[in-house]
Amino acid sequence: MFVMPAPGQQAVVTVNYTQLAALGAEFVGRTVELLERKGVDVFDVSAAAEEAWTKEIVESFVDASPVMAACTPSRINNEGHPELLNPRNGNYGRGMGDWFAYRDRLEEWLEAGAFEGLELEAGAPAAASWK
């Protein structure tokens, strides 16, 4: 199962959510294709990779609560309570995130083809049959 990137999910905020959704769909589709070609039936993110990614997100967190408190309540400022935002739910890149660097990072990961950060298993029995 993949979770599509979205604001508040350690991805990025963009002025055009469709742009982020399209990037996520292309990334998921290409990842599934590459995993299938390599014969991988089951995979999971390693604990070390998850910890490293979360650390990177937390370290780039920018506390914008003083500015965001003056904004109209929305999903971006936690419905008017930005002081409750959790740095672990931050964006890739500083502040609202860096969409271009995020896109480039996904592309580089796919092009490397090593599936860094994933634990792979080939030939695992399927949990359910699709036939």
N, C-alpha and C positions, 0 to 999 in steps of 0.2 A: 504494500500500500504506500502510495506517495501522498504527501500533503502539499497542495499547491502553495507556492509562495504568496504571502499577503502581508500587508502592514501588520505589525505586532507579532509576526512569526519569524523574526530574525531574517527578513528579506529586506525590502526597501519600500519606501513610500514614493509614489510617483503621481504626477498630476493626471495621468491617464492609467487607471487601473487595468484597462483592457490590454495595454502594453505589457504590464507585468504578468497578467494571466496568460497571454500568448507566449511570452518567454518561458513561463513555467510549463505550459503544455508541451512546447517544443522540447524542453529539457527532459521532461518525464518520458515522452515518446522516444527520444533518441537513447535515453538510458536503458529503457526496456528493450529496445532493439539490440543494443550492444550486449546487454546481459544475456539475452536469448542467444545471440550468435556465439557467445563464449560457453553456452551450455549451463548457465547459472540458473538454478530453479528457486533458490532461497537466498536472501541476503538480509543483512541488518547493518545499521550504522554501529561502528565500534564505540565502546564507552570512551576511549581515548579521543576519537574524532569528535564526538559530541561535546566532550569537555573542552577541547581546544577551540571549537567553533563558538561555544557559549562564552568562553573567555575573551575571544576576539570581539564579540558583540558587546559585552559588558565594558571592555576597555575603551571602546570607541563611543560609549554613551555620552550624550551631551544633555545636561539637565536644562531643559528649556521651560521649566514650569513657571518661572516669573513672567515670561512673555506669553506662554500658552494660557495662563490663568485669565488674561484679559480678552481672550478670543471667545467667540460664540461656542457653546458646548457642542462637541462633535466627537467622532471616534478618535480623532487625532489627539485631542486633549483630555481623553478619558471622561467625556461628557461634563467638562468643566472642572475636573479634579485632576489636573496634571501632576500634582504632588504625589499621587498614588501610583503613577506609572512605574513599572518595574524595569530596571536596566536590562534584565535577562530577556525581556520582550522587545528589546531595541532593534535597530536596523543595522544592516551591513553598511559600514561607512559611518561617518560622523553625522550627527543630527538626524535628519530625515532619511539619510542613506545616500549612497552613490550608485544610482541605477546602472551607469555605464561600467563601473568597476565590478558590480555584481554580475552583470551579463558576461563580461570578459572572464570572470572567475569560473562561471559555469561552463563556458566554451572551452577554457583551458583544461578543466577537469575532464570533460568529454574527450577532447583531442588526445590527452595523455593516455586514455584507455586503460589505466591501471586500477581504476575504481578505488583510489586511495580513500581510506576511511571506512570502507565497507568490509564486512565479513561475508565471504561468499561460500555457497554450498551448491555443488552440482549433483544432479541425480536424486534429489530428495523426493520422496513420495508426495504427490499432490494431496492437499487437504480435501479437495472436492473435485469431482470429475465434471468437466464442461460438456461432455458428450451426452 
